[in-house]
Amino acid sequence: MRDQLEDIQKHLDDGYGRAQHLNRVELPKRFYKDVAAGPVDGGFVVTLDGRPVRTPGKKLPVVVPAAAIATAMAEEWAAQGEFINPATMPMVRLINSAIESGEASVPAFREEIIKFAAGDLLLYRAESPQELVSEQELAWDKALVVLARHFGVSFQPTTGVRHQPQPKSTLDRLAESLVDENLLVLTALVSITGLTGSGLLTIGLWNKLFSPDQVWTAAHVDEDYQISQWGQDEEAAERRAMRRVEFDIAVAVLEALRA
């Protein structure tokens, strides 16, 4: 995974951690009784016993631009029991990652999505077996056609792993589509890019070219084929379910911001 995605993942982990890590550390006790979400100058906040929450690392104020996001965060805080389990707080983690990344990260986030698009999952096809080749063509060719028509660009898919450069005009047009997006949008888009392995599907999702379920299915063509051949691994299924939760949270952020 590229450096910038590793950096955003670091922010997702800071002070919170993944479920695997949390299983090895003592969870903090819940220190608050009342949770609320409400408006302030510049947006919406979550309060714990009347005090606005801050990020875990840099202790920055957590102010979000949409009431739906603040409500979702408040619900995660309120759902905690005797101990605070950050693994059950994906919205809180994502929003904190955006705030702690800061506005200076915006250009790098845009660039990272385009880097993924340049070597995208949809562009590198299997040479065999034919069943997998057909499934990739069915899911991915249709997506590329939709993207090409919407943006007025062309793509050059290839087979195998040898690098196939994409037209500069195509990458420039895709980059142009992200120029006006803000930190929170780009944080969610980077998260989706990392979870799916596809900058193209992510850009298509943001532009309402694909539904979330279409994106998730297209991103897992290879994995689903392997499952059909060898069966489902329990640990892999659990990891995929956790990724889907994070994917859905990122989608919810985008939908709240779009609204």
WOCOR-V34219 format. One line per field, one symbol per residue. psi: psi as a letter, one per 20 degrees, with the letter a starting at -180 (. if undefined). burial: I if it has 16 or more other ideal C-beta (glycine too) atoms within 10 Angstrom, else O. Layout:
# WOCOR-V34219
psi->???
burial->???
This chain:
# WOCOR-V34219
psi->prghhhghhghhhoifrrhgghiirpqqqpjqgppqprqrpjcqrpqokippqrqhfilqpnpqiphhghghghhgghiqchqonhhjlhggggghhgghgrhiighhgghhghgghhlqgiioqqhrrhggghhgggghggghggggggilrqqnqrqaippoqqphhghggghhiihjqaggghgghgghghhhjohghgghghjkhqrghgggghikggghghghhirppghhhgghhghhghghggghgghghh.
burial->OOOIIOIIIOIIOIIIIOOOOIOOOOIOOOOOOOIOIOOOOOOIIIIIOOOOIOIIIOOOOIIIOIOIIIIIIIOIIOOIOOOIIIIOIIIIIIIIIIIIIOOOIIOOIIOIIIIIIIOIIIIIIIOOOOOIOOIIOOIIOOIIOIIOOOIOIOIOIOOOOOOOOIOOOIIOOIIOIIOOIOIIIIIIIIIIIIIIIIIIIIIIIIOOIIOIOIIIOIIIIOOOIOOOOOOOOOOOOOOIOIIOOIIOIIIIIIOIIOO
